[in-house]
């Protein structure tokens, strides 16, 4: 899957143009059968229980059952129920040979084979309906809504854009305006839209249930008969499972809506594209796209055909009644999806909130970058070569990269040309009243002298041959099943971020310490030999230099604190990497 490894990113990343391009291709090739799956003859009908049916029998029939009850020590209604189940079992055995043995109440090998076929067919949808689609139902509903009600989707995207408008600093007013636009868009959702979305989502949920049905457990219940060498299973043993399967297939009796399949296929194509970027997605070769579509459509056609054939040719409801010894049982509709509109609405609200917060953070970051440029006399932060960024999309997404980039530029543009000429003489010749101040000054000064080397050394560790870069593999983040690989990457990112924060923290502490020491020196409480640094017998130039250095370090501390706040808030890619 794409670099983000995130379903919501896949959903939001498909532009309208790209979506329409893929959709047109899909519809050119779509030959999905649209005929309804025919439900079994009595599926879903209300049937009277055995007692009521017995009461409707003729007086003569009741008398016969009364006589039989005397000899068999059973109630007449119970004998009547047994008779009905025997008739049903014989009818199944006669019409569908190889499925059921009514005398021994056994499901036979033929039924086991049909279960295996249904299992294999439904596994296609297990791959399509991957667990990542359930991590955020709202994201999937958003994409489905873009196909079922594109006009509403366009208005909602406009509301999302309003929350992140960058003409001026984001404010609470812009967020409230985005909420208003969202409500206006949602008011355009008509009953027909709601019905279509509900149908799609219910089908989606039923396909998920079918794809995750415990077929293997049911099939494992069949054992070979020692005499006939054929498979069998006592029907009551699977009574509950068969009832659940009957409910699923009954709920799937309507044809699978094409918009649902379109959305799933488009997302699968998107998830399989290299890197997940819009440019890469737009560059998918038509021949490759057609190959993917043809393969998925073919498998979908086959899977749906098997499901329909099972529903049409296997008397599942009758088998459920025999297994449960209840002739009145009927399949029931599976519940779910009724809350889709609330989930859909809440999703868009979360998107607006997230977009607004992101806009605020971007504005704050831009202000910080402007402050950095001013502080660096127009210089730019020096990006790490192997950390994640616009120019290095496969770099390690560590926390602290922005801070180290700024500190690297600070040493180049400010410390060496401006501060070192002022601070180095004190380091070489200064005599402090207190030894602890001498030690603290030396440590702070040396920290900034070697800061560039420390940052370059850390950047090397992020490289392909470095301790972190060699252990990190971005490919492990792609795909839904590479859980162990992603966990290993998370540890690499966590450890690298910890080291970046250590380097940054040491520089931050050195800056605070140097500012405090310069203030002590300027208050005439630090050096015992200030005359050593006098120019032509005057201390004013020396004090002016120290004052300038103090101002720079105080401003440096402010910027470093602001950068730390920004990085803590952004927590770069923390949602994906668990930092």
Secondary structure, DSSP 8 states (H G I E B T S, - for coil): --TT--HHHHHHH--HHHHHHHHHHHHHH-----S-----TTTT-----HHHHHHTS-HHHHHHHHHHHHHHTS-HHHHHHHHHHHHHHHHHHHHSTTSEETTTTEEEHHHHHHHHHHHHHHHHHHHHT-GGGGT-HHHHHHHHHHHH-HHHHHHHHHHHHHHT--SS---HHHHHHHHHHHHHHHTT--HHHHHHHHHHHHHHHHHHHHHTS-HHHHHHT-EE-TTT--EEEEGGGGHHHHHHHHHHHHHT-S---HHHHHHHHHHHHHHTSSS--HHHHHT--HHHHHHHHHHHHHHHHHHHHHHHHHHHHS-HHHHHHHHHT-TT---------TTHHHHHHHHHHHHHHHHHHHHHHHHHHHHHHHHHHHHTTT------TTB-BTTBTTSB--TTHHHHHHHHHHIIIIIIIIIHHHHHHHHHH--BSSHHHHHHHHHHHHHHHSHHHHHHHHHHHHSTTSTTTTT--GGGGSSSS-HHHHHHHHHHHHHHHHHHHHHHHHHHHHHHHHHHHHHHHHTT-SBS-GGGG-BTTBSHHHHHHHHHHHHHHHHHHHHHHHHHHHHHHH-TTHHHH--
